[in-house]
Amino acid sequence: MKVPITYTPIHPVDLVTDGETSAAGITPYRGTSLSKLRNEMGPDDAPSCTTTSTTATTATQSCAEVIALAPQDYLYDAAEAGTWKVAGVYGRTTSDNDDSGDHLSFNYGYDMWGGLGTTQVKRAAKLTTDATPSRCGRGGPSPSRARSLAPTGRPASTPATRASRSPSGSRPRAPPPTRRSRR
């Protein structure tokens, strides 16, 4: 799953981010602080940024990046869904690959600022159901013998039962049996 993110950083005008020796971006994280991270996720590639304005001391950019998110790698359980904090990240490298003096050097610096905002991470949920009618199995009621009950618990009213009722709503009583006289 790829999650596109856009943001607007404001940084010192002399801070250069070329994507090769220096880079800046954001990283969503979970935890009480940056030193106590429970989980974090970051982009695989450098963000694409365009400078929108500058002053004598600051530059404002509009940036977009994509975080490739594999739920099995970042969302360990359902509790990982919810609000994540967002941190700003800046990394720089310097290297001296000229080994003429039989010496190589490589330095890497990494800065991270927390509390820059929050974002919602949601787990995908898929609800499926089978609402197709099924046949009654052996031993179950047959459709011709099944009775439907009205919400009152009494048998539901059908045209045949409505016709046999009196206007007061009660069923008519059968006449009492007649006695035959003996002669």
N, C-alpha and C positions, 0 to 999 in steps of 0.2 A: 504494500500500500504506500503510495506517495502522497505526502502532505505538503501542499504549497503554503509558504509563509511569506508575508510581506511586512516590512517594518521601516521605520524612519530613524536612522542614527544621526546624532549630532556629535561631531568630534573635532579635536583641534585641527586647524587648517593644514598644519605641517605633518599630520599623521598620514602616511601613505600606505595603502593596502593594494598591493599589486597581484595578489594571488599566488605569487611564487616565493618571495622572501617574507611576505607578511600577509595576514588575512584577518578579517573581522567577520563576526556573525553572531548568531544567537543559539542558545541551547535550552530547551525545556528540561526542567529537573524536578525531582521529588525529594523532599527532605526538609529538616528544620532550618538548615543553613547550608552554605556552599561547602563548608568543611565537613558536613555530615550528610552527604548525598546518599539517598537510598537508591536512586535510579536517575539516569539522564539519557538523553538522546540528542544526537547532533547530525548535521548534514554530512553527506559524503563529498560534496563539491563546494567550492567557494561560491558565495552569493553573487548575484548580478546586481550591481549598484550603479545608479546614475546620480550625479551631483545636481541637486535642485536649487541650491542657493549657497552663497558664501558671504562671510563678513571678514573683517580684518583678522579675527581669531578663530572662527569656527566654520565648519562646512556641514551642510545638511544634505543627506542623501536619501534616495528612495531605493530600497533594496528588496530583492525577492530571492528566495532559496527554496529548495525542496528537500524535505527530510524523508528518506526512504525508511519507512517504519515496518518492521516485521514484528507483528504482535507477539510471537513466541520468544523474541529476543528482548523486547522492552516491556511488554505488559504481562508480568508474571502471574497475576491473578486479577480477579474482578476489582479488587481494591485499588488497582493502579489506574482505573478509569476515574476521571474527575478533574479537579483543578490542579494544574502543574504551574510552578513558578517559571519565569523566564529570566535567563542570565545573558549578559552580553559577553562576548569572547573576543580576545585579540591575541594573535600568535605571531611571532617573528623568528626568523632563523638567520644566522650568519654563518658562512662557511669559508674556509680557506682550503681549496682543493689543490693548490700549487705545492707539490711535494718536493720542490727543488731543494729545500733545506731539510729534507727528510722529516717533515712535520705536516700534519693535517689538523684542522680544527673545525669543530661544528658546535654552534651554540643555538639553543632554542629557548625562547621565553614565551610564557603563556600567562595572560591576565584574564580574570573572569570577574564580572560585576553582577551581583545578584539583586533581586528585588526590583527588576525593571518592569515587571508586569506579570500577568497570568494568562493562561490559555486553558481551554477545556479539551481533554482527551476522552473520547467516547469509544467504547467497545461496540463492535457491530453485533446486533442481535437479530436473529432470524426466527420468526414464529411460523411453525408449520402445523397444519391440522388436517385430518382426514374426516370430512363431513359427508362422505358418501353414505347412502343408506346401505344397511347390511341385512341379510336374510336372518330370520329367527332360527336359531340352531335347534337341535334336537332337545326336546324337553321344554323349550320355551313356548310362550303363547303364540298361537297361530294368529295371523291378522284378522281372521273372521271371528275369533273368540276374544280378542283383546277388547277391553272396555276403556273408554277414555273418561277421565274424571274432570269435572268442572273444578274451578278454584276452591269451591266450598267443600270438596271431597265427595260430593254426590255425583251420580252418573250424569254425564253431560247431556244437555237437552238436544234431541234430534227431532226432525220433523214428525216422526212417528210418535214420539212421546209427547210432543207439544199438542198434537191433534187429540190425544186421548185424555188431556187434562181439561178440567172445567175452567170457566173464566176466572175463578178465584185462584187458580194455580195449583190446586190440590188434585190428586187423581180421583176419579169417580170411584165410588165403592160398588162392588158387585152386589146385585140384589141378594137378599137373604134366600137361602134355599127354601123351596116350597115344600110343604108337607103334603103328602098324599093321604088322603083319607082312606080308611079301610071300610070296606062295605061287605 
